[in-house]
Amino acid sequence: MIEVDAAAVLRGHVDSFNARDLDALMAGFTDDALWVTGSSVARGRGELTELFSGAMEGLLPTLTIQNLLAAGDQAACQMTETLTVAGEERTFSIAGFYRLRDGRIESAKIYREGRAEIG
């Protein structure tokens, strides 16, 4: 088992996300990663690539970490997400709970204040 700094992994994930660097973002996931937001579920790199590329192009999201707690292969992160919906900039509070494997994100459950689905 690889010793991992879960906080550094999450900061790298957020940095890649904010830079809209899809290749770097996908490199941070295991091949079988699971991502759950509200009723939306993405499994594996193909579905994750589709999910994140669509969001990056359409919503132009940016994350800001407020609090980050990490221990072993798990992390919890409170963030604000600023994005564009129908031409209007909106900001949401979100919380993410992550499990890592071998230094990459294996699963994430994301909660958005209000509704999980945007639109």
C-alpha positions, 0 to 999 in steps of 0.5 A: 500500500502506498503512503499518500497525503490525501490533502495534497491529492485533493488540492491537486484535484481542485487545481486541475479542475480550476485550470480546466486541465482535463488530462491532469484531472483524469490522471487523479482518478482510479480507472474504476472511480465512482463519482456521485452528485445528487442523483447523478452517478458517473463510473469509470474514466469514460463517464467521468471524462464526459461529466467533467468535460461537459461541466467545464465547457458549459458551466465554467466552474471554479472551486475554492477550498474552505476547509479540508480534513484528511486522514489516511485514505479519506478526505472531507472538503468544504468548498464554494463553487462558482459557475455560470448557469444561463449566463448568470454567475452563481455560487454554491456551498458544496461538501465532498467526501473522498476515498483514495486508493494508491494516491488517486481518487477512488470514490467521491460523494458531493453534496451541493447546498440547495439542489444537487442538479444545476439548471 
